[in-house]
């Protein structure tokens, strides 16, 4: 995100190291959040990436924080 894009392929690979057989892939888990950001004009699809717009670059830090918080709510991660 600091470089202006989100690469879900790399994120999925890293997640697979934590959760070998997830019941829900990250793309599906993040879909509502990413759809909201797209509708708000904060990112646009670009090949396999989500490229931040100028507004998205401005909001990158809180977006990253929100994304990490959303990840913590993934159903395959322990909440204990």
N, CA, C and O atoms as a CHARMM CRD file, in Angstrom:
* protein
*
  320
    1    1 UNK  N      0.82700  -1.18500   0.00000 PROA 1      0.00000
    2    1 UNK  CA     0.00000   0.00000   0.00000 PROA 1      0.00000
    3    1 UNK  C      0.87400   1.25300   0.00000 PROA 1      0.00000
    4    1 UNK  O      0.49800   2.25300  -0.61200 PROA 1      0.00000
    5    2 UNK  N      2.02000   1.22800   0.66300 PROA 2      0.00000
    6    2 UNK  CA     2.90700   2.39500   0.67800 PROA 2      0.00000
    7    2 UNK  C      3.40000   2.75100  -0.72000 PROA 2      0.00000
    8    2 UNK  O      3.74800   3.90100  -0.98600 PROA 2      0.00000
    9    3 UNK  N      3.42800   1.77700  -1.59900 PROA 3      0.00000
   10    3 UNK  CA     3.87400   2.00800  -2.97500 PROA 3      0.00000
   11    3 UNK  C      2.72400   2.33400  -3.91600 PROA 3      0.00000
   12    3 UNK  O      2.91300   2.44700  -5.12700 PROA 3      0.00000
   13    4 UNK  N      1.53400   2.48400  -3.35300 PROA 4      0.00000
   14    4 UNK  CA     0.39500   2.89400  -4.15800 PROA 4      0.00000
   15    4 UNK  C     -0.40000   1.76200  -4.77200 PROA 4      0.00000
   16    4 UNK  O     -1.19500   1.99500  -5.68300 PROA 4      0.00000
   17    5 UNK  N     -0.20600   0.53400  -4.29400 PROA 5      0.00000
   18    5 UNK  CA    -0.99600  -0.56900  -4.82700 PROA 5      0.00000
   19    5 UNK  C     -1.13300  -1.68600  -3.81300 PROA 5      0.00000
   20    5 UNK  O     -0.34500  -1.80200  -2.87400 PROA 5      0.00000
   21    6 UNK  N     -2.13900  -2.49500  -4.02100 PROA 6      0.00000
   22    6 UNK  CA    -2.36900  -3.68800  -3.21700 PROA 6      0.00000
   23    6 UNK  C     -2.29000  -4.87800  -4.15100 PROA 6      0.00000
   24    6 UNK  O     -3.01700  -4.95400  -5.14100 PROA 6      0.00000
   25    7 UNK  N     -1.40600  -5.80500  -3.83200 PROA 7      0.00000
   26    7 UNK  CA    -1.22000  -7.02300  -4.61800 PROA 7      0.00000
   27    7 UNK  C     -1.82700  -8.18100  -3.83700 PROA 7      0.00000
   28    7 UNK  O     -1.17600  -8.74800  -2.96000 PROA 7      0.00000
   29    8 UNK  N     -3.06600  -8.53300  -4.14900 PROA 8      0.00000
   30    8 UNK  CA    -3.73800  -9.59500  -3.41800 PROA 8      0.00000
   31    8 UNK  C     -3.10500 -10.95900  -3.65900 PROA 8      0.00000
   32    8 UNK  O     -3.21800 -11.83800  -2.80500 PROA 8      0.00000
   33    9 UNK  N     -2.44500 -11.16000  -4.78800 PROA 9      0.00000
   34    9 UNK  CA    -1.78700 -12.43500  -5.04900 PROA 9      0.00000
   35    9 UNK  C     -0.68100 -12.66600  -4.02400 PROA 9      0.00000
   36    9 UNK  O     -0.56500 -13.75800  -3.46600 PROA 9      0.00000
   37   10 UNK  N      0.12000 -11.65200  -3.78100 PROA 10     0.00000
   38   10 UNK  CA     1.18000 -11.76600  -2.77700 PROA 10     0.00000
   39   10 UNK  C      0.59700 -11.90700  -1.38000 PROA 10     0.00000
   40   10 UNK  O      1.12600 -12.65500  -0.55700 PROA 10     0.00000
   41   11 UNK  N     -0.47700 -11.20100  -1.11100 PROA 11     0.00000
   42   11 UNK  CA    -1.13000 -11.29700   0.19500 PROA 11     0.00000
   43   11 UNK  C     -1.69200 -12.70400   0.41900 PROA 11     0.00000
   44   11 UNK  O     -1.58200 -13.25300   1.51500 PROA 11     0.00000
   45   12 UNK  N     -2.29200 -13.28100  -0.61900 PROA 12     0.00000
   46   12 UNK  CA    -2.82900 -14.64400  -0.51900 PROA 12     0.00000
   47   12 UNK  C     -1.70200 -15.64100  -0.24100 PROA 12     0.00000
   48   12 UNK  O     -1.87000 -16.55700   0.56400 PROA 12     0.00000
   49   13 UNK  N     -0.56500 -15.46800  -0.89800 PROA 13     0.00000
   50   13 UNK  CA     0.58000 -16.35800  -0.68400 PROA 13     0.00000
   51   13 UNK  C      1.07300 -16.26700   0.75600 PROA 13     0.00000
   52   13 UNK  O      1.33700 -17.29000   1.38800 PROA 13     0.00000
   53   14 UNK  N      1.19700 -15.06100   1.27100 PROA 14     0.00000
   54   14 UNK  CA     1.63500 -14.87000   2.65300 PROA 14     0.00000
   55   14 UNK  C      0.60800 -15.44700   3.63200 PROA 14     0.00000
   56   14 UNK  O      0.97500 -16.05200   4.63900 PROA 14     0.00000
   57   15 UNK  N     -0.67600 -15.25800   3.33000 PROA 15     0.00000
   58   15 UNK  CA    -1.72800 -15.77800   4.19200 PROA 15     0.00000
   59   15 UNK  C     -1.71400 -17.30300   4.22000 PROA 15     0.00000
   60   15 UNK  O     -1.95900 -17.90700   5.26400 PROA 15     0.00000
   61   16 UNK  N     -1.42700 -17.93000   3.07600 PROA 16     0.00000
   62   16 UNK  CA    -1.37200 -19.39000   2.99300 PROA 16     0.00000
   63   16 UNK  C     -0.27600 -19.96500   3.88000 PROA 16     0.00000
   64   16 UNK  O     -0.37100 -21.10800   4.32700 PROA 16     0.00000
   65   17 UNK  N      0.76200 -19.17900   4.13500 PROA 17     0.00000
   66   17 UNK  CA     1.81100 -19.63200   5.04800 PROA 17     0.00000
   67   17 UNK  C      1.29300 -19.67700   6.49200 PROA 17     0.00000
   68   17 UNK  O      1.77300 -20.47300   7.29900 PROA 17     0.00000
   69   18 UNK  N      0.31900 -18.82800   6.81200 PROA 18     0.00000
   70   18 UNK  CA    -0.28100 -18.81200   8.15200 PROA 18     0.00000
   71   18 UNK  C     -1.42900 -19.80100   8.28100 PROA 18     0.00000
   72   18 UNK  O     -1.57700 -20.48300   9.29600 PROA 18     0.00000
   73   19 UNK  N     -2.23300 -19.86200   7.23300 PROA 19     0.00000
   74   19 UNK  CA    -3.41700 -20.72400   7.21300 PROA 19     0.00000
   75   19 UNK  C     -3.34000 -21.56900   5.94200 PROA 19     0.00000
   76   19 UNK  O     -3.75200 -21.11800   4.87300 PROA 19     0.00000
   77   20 UNK  N     -2.80800 -22.80700   6.05400 PROA 20     0.00000
   78   20 UNK  CA    -2.57700 -23.62800   4.84900 PROA 20     0.00000
   79   20 UNK  C     -3.79900 -23.86900   3.97900 PROA 20     0.00000
   80   20 UNK  O     -3.67500 -23.86000   2.75500 PROA 20     0.00000
   81   21 UNK  N     -4.97600 -24.08600   4.56000 PROA 21     0.00000
   82   21 UNK  CA    -6.19000 -24.32400   3.77700 PROA 21     0.00000
   83   21 UNK  C     -7.32100 -23.44600   4.29200 PROA 21     0.00000
   84   21 UNK  O     -8.20900 -23.91800   5.00200 PROA 21     0.00000
   85   22 UNK  N     -7.28600 -22.16900   3.93200 PROA 22     0.00000
   86   22 UNK  CA    -8.32700 -21.26900   4.45000 PROA 22     0.00000
   87   22 UNK  C     -9.70400 -21.61200   3.89800 PROA 22     0.00000
   88   22 UNK  O     -9.84100 -22.06800   2.76200 PROA 22     0.00000
   89   23 UNK  N    -10.70900 -21.38500   4.71800 PROA 23     0.00000
   90   23 UNK  CA   -12.08500 -21.60800   4.26500 PROA 23     0.00000
   91   23 UNK  C    -12.57400 -20.44000   3.41800 PROA 23     0.00000
   92   23 UNK  O    -13.55600 -20.56400   2.68700 PROA 23     0.00000
   93   24 UNK  N    -11.88300 -19.30000   3.51900 PROA 24     0.00000
   94   24 UNK  CA   -12.25500 -18.10000   2.78800 PROA 24     0.00000
   95   24 UNK  C    -10.97800 -17.40200   2.32300 PROA 24     0.00000
   96   24 UNK  O    -10.12700 -17.05700   3.14300 PROA 24     0.00000
   97   25 UNK  N    -10.84200 -17.19500   1.02000 PROA 25     0.00000
   98   25 UNK  CA    -9.64100 -16.51900   0.52600 PROA 25     0.00000
   99   25 UNK  C     -9.70600 -15.02900   0.89100 PROA 25     0.00000
  100   25 UNK  O    -10.78000 -14.49000   1.15700 PROA 25     0.00000
  101   26 UNK  N     -8.56200 -14.39300   0.89700 PROA 26     0.00000
  102   26 UNK  CA    -8.49600 -12.98600   1.26600 PROA 26     0.00000
  103   26 UNK  C     -9.31100 -12.11000   0.32600 PROA 26     0.00000
  104   26 UNK  O     -9.96600 -11.16500   0.76800 PROA 26     0.00000
  105   27 UNK  N     -9.27500 -12.41500  -0.96100 PROA 27     0.00000
  106   27 UNK  CA   -10.02600 -11.60900  -1.93100 PROA 27     0.00000
  107   27 UNK  C    -11.51600 -11.59500  -1.58000 PROA 27     0.00000
  108   27 UNK  O    -12.16500 -10.55200  -1.66300 PROA 27     0.00000
  109   28 UNK  N    -12.05400 -12.74900  -1.19100 PROA 28     0.00000
  110   28 UNK  CA   -13.46600 -12.82100  -0.80000 PROA 28     0.00000
  111   28 UNK  C    -13.70400 -12.10000   0.52500 PROA 28     0.00000
  112   28 UNK  O    -14.70900 -11.40800   0.69300 PROA 28     0.00000
  113   29 UNK  N    -12.78400 -12.26800   1.45000 PROA 29     0.00000
  114   29 UNK  CA   -12.92600 -11.63900   2.76800 PROA 29     0.00000
  115   29 UNK  C    -12.85900 -10.11600   2.66400 PROA 29     0.00000
  116   29 UNK  O    -13.61500  -9.40700   3.32900 PROA 29     0.00000
  117   30 UNK  N    -11.94900  -9.62100   1.82500 PROA 30     0.00000
  118   30 UNK  CA   -11.76800  -8.18500   1.66400 PROA 30     0.00000
  119   30 UNK  C    -12.77100  -7.55500   0.69500 PROA 30     0.00000
  120   30 UNK  O    -12.85900  -6.32900   0.62200 PROA 30     0.00000
  121   31 UNK  N    -13.52100  -8.35700  -0.04100 PROA 31     0.00000
  122   31 UNK  CA   -14.38800  -7.85500  -1.11900 PROA 31     0.00000
  123   31 UNK  C    -15.29200  -6.69400  -0.69700 PROA 31     0.00000
  124   31 UNK  O    -15.34500  -5.70000  -1.42100 PROA 31     0.00000
  125   32 UNK  N    -16.00700  -6.76100   0.43400 PROA 32     0.00000
  126   32 UNK  CA   -16.87100  -5.63100   0.78800 PROA 32     0.00000
  127   32 UNK  C    -16.08700  -4.33700   1.01400 PROA 32     0.00000
  128   32 UNK  O    -16.51500  -3.26400   0.58800 PROA 32     0.00000
  129   33 UNK  N    -14.95700  -4.44400   1.67300 PROA 33     0.00000
  130   33 UNK  CA   -14.13300  -3.27700   1.94000 PROA 33     0.00000
  131   33 UNK  C    -13.56000  -2.70200   0.64800 PROA 33     0.00000
  132   33 UNK  O    -13.59900  -1.49000   0.43400 PROA 33     0.00000
  133   34 UNK  N    -13.03400  -3.56300  -0.20700 PROA 34     0.00000
  134   34 UNK  CA   -12.45700  -3.10500  -1.47600 PROA 34     0.00000
  135   34 UNK  C    -13.52500  -2.50600  -2.39200 PROA 34     0.00000
  136   34 UNK  O    -13.25600  -1.55000  -3.12000 PROA 34     0.00000
  137   35 UNK  N    -14.73100  -3.06700  -2.35600 PROA 35     0.00000
  138   35 UNK  CA   -15.82600  -2.51300  -3.16000 PROA 35     0.00000
  139   35 UNK  C    -16.19100  -1.10300  -2.67500 PROA 35     0.00000
  140   35 UNK  O    -16.45600  -0.21100  -3.48000 PROA 35     0.00000
  141   36 UNK  N    -16.19900  -0.91900  -1.37000 PROA 36     0.00000
  142   36 UNK  CA   -16.49600   0.39800  -0.80300 PROA 36     0.00000
  143   36 UNK  C    -15.42200   1.40100  -1.22200 PROA 36     0.00000
  144   36 UNK  O    -15.74300   2.53100  -1.59200 PROA 36     0.00000
  145   37 UNK  N    -14.16200   1.00200  -1.16700 PROA 37     0.00000
  146   37 UNK  CA   -13.06600   1.89700  -1.55000 PROA 37     0.00000
  147   37 UNK  C    -13.11100   2.22800  -3.04500 PROA 37     0.00000
  148   37 UNK  O    -12.81700   3.35200  -3.45300 PROA 37     0.00000
  149   38 UNK  N    -13.48000   1.23900  -3.84400 PROA 38     0.00000
  150   38 UNK  CA   -13.58600   1.50600  -5.28600 PROA 38     0.00000
  151   38 UNK  C    -14.70800   2.50400  -5.56300 PROA 38     0.00000
  152   38 UNK  O    -14.54200   3.43300  -6.35400 PROA 38     0.00000
  153   39 UNK  N    -15.84400   2.30600  -4.91000 PROA 39     0.00000
  154   39 UNK  CA   -16.97700   3.22200  -5.08900 PROA 39     0.00000
  155   39 UNK  C    -16.62700   4.63100  -4.62100 PROA 39     0.00000
  156   39 UNK  O    -17.13600   5.61100  -5.16600 PROA 39     0.00000
  157   40 UNK  N    -15.76800   4.73600  -3.62500 PROA 40     0.00000
  158   40 UNK  CA   -15.35400   6.04300  -3.10600 PROA 40     0.00000
  159   40 UNK  C    -14.23600   6.66400  -3.94900 PROA 40     0.00000
  160   40 UNK  O    -13.80500   7.78600  -3.68400 PROA 40     0.00000
  161   41 UNK  N    -13.77000   5.93200  -4.96400 PROA 41     0.00000
  162   41 UNK  CA   -12.72900   6.46600  -5.83700 PROA 41     0.00000
  163   41 UNK  C    -11.33100   6.42300  -5.22800 PROA 41     0.00000
  164   41 UNK  O    -10.46700   7.21700  -5.60000 PROA 41     0.00000
  165   42 UNK  N    -11.10400   5.50100  -4.29500 PROA 42     0.00000
  166   42 UNK  CA    -9.79800   5.41300  -3.63800 PROA 42     0.00000
  167   42 UNK  C     -8.82100   4.47000  -4.33400 PROA 42     0.00000
  168   42 UNK  O     -7.61300   4.54700  -4.10900 PROA 42     0.00000
  169   43 UNK  N     -9.33800   3.58900  -5.17100 PROA 43     0.00000
  170   43 UNK  CA    -8.47200   2.70700  -5.94100 PROA 43     0.00000
  171   43 UNK  C     -9.18200   2.27800  -7.21400 PROA 43     0.00000
  172   43 UNK  O    -10.40500   2.36500  -7.32900 PROA 43     0.00000
  173   44 UNK  N     -8.38600   1.81600  -8.16100 PROA 44     0.00000
  174   44 UNK  CA    -8.91300   1.28000  -9.41700 PROA 44     0.00000
  175   44 UNK  C     -8.19100  -0.03100  -9.72000 PROA 44     0.00000
  176   44 UNK  O     -7.01700  -0.17500  -9.37800 PROA 44     0.00000
  177   45 UNK  N     -8.86800  -0.99000 -10.35500 PROA 45     0.00000
  178   45 UNK  CA    -8.18700  -2.23000 -10.72900 PROA 45     0.00000
  179   45 UNK  C     -7.13400  -1.94800 -11.79600 PROA 45     0.00000
  180   45 UNK  O     -7.34600  -1.13700 -12.69800 PROA 45     0.00000
  181   46 UNK  N     -6.01400  -2.61800 -11.68000 PROA 46     0.00000
  182   46 UNK  CA    -4.92600  -2.46100 -12.64600 PROA 46     0.00000
  183   46 UNK  C     -4.21800  -3.79600 -12.73500 PROA 46     0.00000
  184   46 UNK  O     -3.39700  -4.12500 -11.87900 PROA 46     0.00000
  185   47 UNK  N     -4.53200  -4.57300 -13.77500 PROA 47     0.00000
  186   47 UNK  CA    -4.03100  -5.93700 -13.94500 PROA 47     0.00000
  187   47 UNK  C     -4.39800  -6.74600 -12.70100 PROA 47     0.00000
  188   47 UNK  O     -5.58000  -6.83600 -12.36700 PROA 47     0.00000
  189   48 UNK  N     -3.43800  -7.32800 -12.01700 PROA 48     0.00000
  190   48 UNK  CA    -3.75700  -8.11900 -10.81800 PROA 48     0.00000
  191   48 UNK  C     -3.73700  -7.28300  -9.54500 PROA 48     0.00000
  192   48 UNK  O     -3.93800  -7.81400  -8.45400 PROA 48     0.00000
  193   49 UNK  N     -3.49800  -5.99500  -9.67200 PROA 49     0.00000
  194   49 UNK  CA    -3.36000  -5.11000  -8.52300 PROA 49     0.00000
  195   49 UNK  C     -4.59400  -4.24400  -8.31500 PROA 49     0.00000
  196   49 UNK  O     -5.47800  -4.16300  -9.16900 PROA 49     0.00000
  197   50 UNK  N     -4.62600  -3.60800  -7.16900 PROA 50     0.00000
  198   50 UNK  CA    -5.56100  -2.52800  -6.87400 PROA 50     0.00000
  199   50 UNK  C     -4.67600  -1.30200  -6.72400 PROA 50     0.00000
  200   50 UNK  O     -3.95800  -1.17100  -5.73300 PROA 50     0.00000
  201   51 UNK  N     -4.72200  -0.40600  -7.69900 PROA 51     0.00000
  202   51 UNK  CA    -3.86200   0.78200  -7.69300 PROA 51     0.00000
  203   51 UNK  C     -4.58600   1.94200  -7.02300 PROA 51     0.00000
  204   51 UNK  O     -5.71400   2.28300  -7.37700 PROA 51     0.00000
  205   52 UNK  N     -3.90600   2.54100  -6.04300 PROA 52     0.00000
  206   52 UNK  CA    -4.49400   3.66800  -5.33100 PROA 52     0.00000
  207   52 UNK  C     -4.55300   4.89900  -6.23400 PROA 52     0.00000
  208   52 UNK  O     -3.61700   5.18100  -6.98200 PROA 52     0.00000
  209   53 UNK  N     -5.65400   5.61500  -6.15300 PROA 53     0.00000
  210   53 UNK  CA    -5.78600   6.89500  -6.85500 PROA 53     0.00000
  211   53 UNK  C     -5.06700   7.95900  -6.02400 PROA 53     0.00000
  212   53 UNK  O     -4.50800   7.65800  -4.96900 PROA 53     0.00000
  213   54 UNK  N     -5.08700   9.18100  -6.49800 PROA 54     0.00000
  214   54 UNK  CA    -4.48900  10.27000  -5.72700 PROA 54     0.00000
  215   54 UNK  C     -5.15900  10.37900  -4.35200 PROA 54     0.00000
  216   54 UNK  O     -4.47900  10.54600  -3.33900 PROA 54     0.00000
  217   55 UNK  N     -6.48300  10.28600  -4.32200 PROA 55     0.00000
  218   55 UNK  CA    -7.20600  10.31600  -3.04500 PROA 55     0.00000
  219   55 UNK  C     -6.82800   9.11100  -2.18200 PROA 55     0.00000
  220   55 UNK  O     -6.67300   9.23400  -0.96700 PROA 55     0.00000
  221   56 UNK  N     -6.68200   7.95100  -2.81500 PROA 56     0.00000
  222   56 UNK  CA    -6.28600   6.74800  -2.09000 PROA 56     0.00000
  223   56 UNK  C     -4.89500   6.87200  -1.48300 PROA 56     0.00000
  224   56 UNK  O     -4.64100   6.38500  -0.38200 PROA 56     0.00000
  225   57 UNK  N     -3.99600   7.53100  -2.21200 PROA 57     0.00000
  226   57 UNK  CA    -2.64700   7.75100  -1.66700 PROA 57     0.00000
  227   57 UNK  C     -2.71200   8.67100  -0.45500 PROA 57     0.00000
  228   57 UNK  O     -1.95300   8.49100   0.49700 PROA 57     0.00000
  229   58 UNK  N     -3.59800   9.64200  -0.47800 PROA 58     0.00000
  230   58 UNK  CA    -3.76500  10.52900   0.66600 PROA 58     0.00000
  231   58 UNK  C     -4.24800   9.73800   1.88500 PROA 58     0.00000
  232   58 UNK  O     -3.77700   9.95900   3.00100 PROA 58     0.00000
  233   59 UNK  N     -5.18600   8.82100   1.66600 PROA 59     0.00000
  234   59 UNK  CA    -5.78500   8.04200   2.74800 PROA 59     0.00000
  235   59 UNK  C     -5.09700   6.70100   2.97400 PROA 59     0.00000
  236   59 UNK  O     -5.64000   5.85700   3.68700 PROA 59     0.00000
  237   60 UNK  N     -3.94400   6.48300   2.40400 PROA 60     0.00000
  238   60 UNK  CA    -3.26800   5.17700   2.45900 PROA 60     0.00000
  239   60 UNK  C     -3.04000   4.66400   3.87400 PROA 60     0.00000
  240   60 UNK  O     -3.28500   3.48700   4.13600 PROA 60     0.00000
  241   61 UNK  N     -2.58700   5.48900   4.77800 PROA 61     0.00000
  242   61 UNK  CA    -2.28800   5.01600   6.14000 PROA 61     0.00000
  243   61 UNK  C     -3.55800   4.51300   6.84200 PROA 61     0.00000
  244   61 UNK  O     -3.55900   3.39400   7.35600 PROA 61     0.00000
  245   62 UNK  N     -4.63700   5.30400   6.87700 PROA 62     0.00000
  246   62 UNK  CA    -5.84500   4.74900   7.51400 PROA 62     0.00000
  247   62 UNK  C     -6.43000   3.55600   6.75200 PROA 62     0.00000
  248   62 UNK  O     -7.03400   2.67300   7.36000 PROA 62     0.00000
  249   63 UNK  N     -6.25800   3.52500   5.43300 PROA 63     0.00000
  250   63 UNK  CA    -6.73500   2.37600   4.65900 PROA 63     0.00000
  251   63 UNK  C     -5.95400   1.12500   5.03900 PROA 63     0.00000
  252   63 UNK  O     -6.54000   0.05600   5.20800 PROA 63     0.00000
  253   64 UNK  N     -4.64600   1.24900   5.17400 PROA 64     0.00000
  254   64 UNK  CA    -3.81300   0.11300   5.56500 PROA 64     0.00000
  255   64 UNK  C     -4.20600  -0.37100   6.95800 PROA 64     0.00000
  256   64 UNK  O     -4.31200  -1.57400   7.19900 PROA 64     0.00000
  257   65 UNK  N     -4.41800   0.56400   7.86000 PROA 65     0.00000
  258   65 UNK  CA    -4.83900   0.21300   9.21900 PROA 65     0.00000
  259   65 UNK  C     -6.16300  -0.53200   9.19000 PROA 65     0.00000
  260   65 UNK  O     -6.33500  -1.53500   9.88400 PROA 65     0.00000
  261   66 UNK  N     -7.09600  -0.04200   8.38700 PROA 66     0.00000
  262   66 UNK  CA    -8.41200  -0.69500   8.26700 PROA 66     0.00000
  263   66 UNK  C     -8.28300  -2.08300   7.66100 PROA 66     0.00000
  264   66 UNK  O     -8.94500  -3.02200   8.10300 PROA 66     0.00000
  265   67 UNK  N     -7.43500  -2.21100   6.65600 PROA 67     0.00000
  266   67 UNK  CA    -7.22100  -3.50200   6.00600 PROA 67     0.00000
  267   67 UNK  C     -6.65400  -4.51600   7.00200 PROA 67     0.00000
  268   67 UNK  O     -7.08700  -5.66800   7.01800 PROA 67     0.00000
  269   68 UNK  N     -5.70500  -4.10800   7.82100 PROA 68     0.00000
  270   68 UNK  CA    -5.13000  -5.00100   8.83000 PROA 68     0.00000
  271   68 UNK  C     -6.17200  -5.36800   9.88700 PROA 68     0.00000
  272   68 UNK  O     -6.22400  -6.51000  10.34200 PROA 68     0.00000
  273   69 UNK  N     -6.99100  -4.40800  10.27000 PROA 69     0.00000
  274   69 UNK  CA    -8.06700  -4.70200  11.21000 PROA 69     0.00000
  275   69 UNK  C     -9.07500  -5.67600  10.62800 PROA 69     0.00000
  276   69 UNK  O     -9.56100  -6.57100  11.32000 PROA 69     0.00000
  277   70 UNK  N     -9.38700  -5.49300   9.34800 PROA 70     0.00000
  278   70 UNK  CA   -10.32800  -6.38500   8.65300 PROA 70     0.00000
  279   70 UNK  C     -9.73700  -7.78500   8.59000 PROA 70     0.00000
  280   70 UNK  O    -10.45100  -8.77500   8.75600 PROA 70     0.00000
  281   71 UNK  N     -8.42800  -7.86700   8.34900 PROA 71     0.00000
  282   71 UNK  CA    -7.76600  -9.16400   8.27900 PROA 71     0.00000
  283   71 UNK  C     -7.85800  -9.88800   9.62000 PROA 71     0.00000
  284   71 UNK  O     -8.03500 -11.10600   9.65800 PROA 71     0.00000
  285   72 UNK  N     -7.74000  -9.15100  10.70700 PROA 72     0.00000
  286   72 UNK  CA    -7.82900  -9.75300  12.03200 PROA 72     0.00000
  287   72 UNK  C     -9.19800 -10.40300  12.26900 PROA 72     0.00000
  288   72 UNK  O     -9.33500 -11.26600  13.13700 PROA 72     0.00000
  289   73 UNK  N    -10.19600  -9.99300  11.50900 PROA 73     0.00000
  290   73 UNK  CA   -11.54000 -10.56400  11.64000 PROA 73     0.00000
  291   73 UNK  C    -11.76800 -11.75100  10.71300 PROA 73     0.00000
  292   73 UNK  O    -12.88300 -12.26700  10.64000 PROA 73     0.00000
  293   74 UNK  N    -10.73300 -12.19200  10.00600 PROA 74     0.00000
  294   74 UNK  CA   -10.87600 -13.33500   9.09700 PROA 74     0.00000
  295   74 UNK  C    -11.33200 -14.55600   9.90200 PROA 74     0.00000
  296   74 UNK  O    -10.79000 -14.81900  10.97600 PROA 74     0.00000
  297   75 UNK  N    -12.32100 -15.30300   9.39900 PROA 75     0.00000
  298   75 UNK  CA   -12.86200 -16.44200  10.16800 PROA 75     0.00000
  299   75 UNK  C    -11.85600 -17.55500  10.45100 PROA 75     0.00000
  300   75 UNK  O    -12.06700 -18.33700  11.37800 PROA 75     0.00000
  301   76 UNK  N    -10.77800 -17.65100   9.69000 PROA 76     0.00000
  302   76 UNK  CA    -9.79000 -18.70700   9.91400 PROA 76     0.00000
  303   76 UNK  C     -8.72500 -18.34600  10.93900 PROA 76     0.00000
  304   76 UNK  O     -7.88000 -19.17500  11.27600 PROA 76     0.00000
  305   77 UNK  N     -8.75800 -17.12300  11.43300 PROA 77     0.00000
  306   77 UNK  CA    -7.79000 -16.71000  12.45100 PROA 77     0.00000
  307   77 UNK  C     -8.43500 -16.81700  13.82200 PROA 77     0.00000
  308   77 UNK  O     -9.60000 -16.46300  14.00100 PROA 77     0.00000
  309   78 UNK  N     -7.68200 -17.29900  14.77100 PROA 78     0.00000
  310   78 UNK  CA    -8.18500 -17.45900  16.13200 PROA 78     0.00000
  311   78 UNK  C     -8.45200 -16.11400  16.76500 PROA 78     0.00000
  312   78 UNK  O     -7.66200 -15.18300  16.61100 PROA 78     0.00000
  313   79 UNK  N     -9.54700 -16.00500  17.46900 PROA 79     0.00000
  314   79 UNK  CA    -9.91400 -14.75800  18.14600 PROA 79     0.00000
  315   79 UNK  C     -9.80700 -14.89700  19.65900 PROA 79     0.00000
  316   79 UNK  O    -10.40500 -14.11500  20.39800 PROA 79     0.00000
  317   80 UNK  N     -9.05900 -15.87800  20.11900 PROA 80     0.00000
  318   80 UNK  CA    -8.93900 -16.07200  21.56500 PROA 80     0.00000
  319   80 UNK  C     -7.77700 -15.32400  22.15800 PROA 80     0.00000
  320   80 UNK  O     -7.55100 -15.39300  23.36600 PROA 80     0.00000
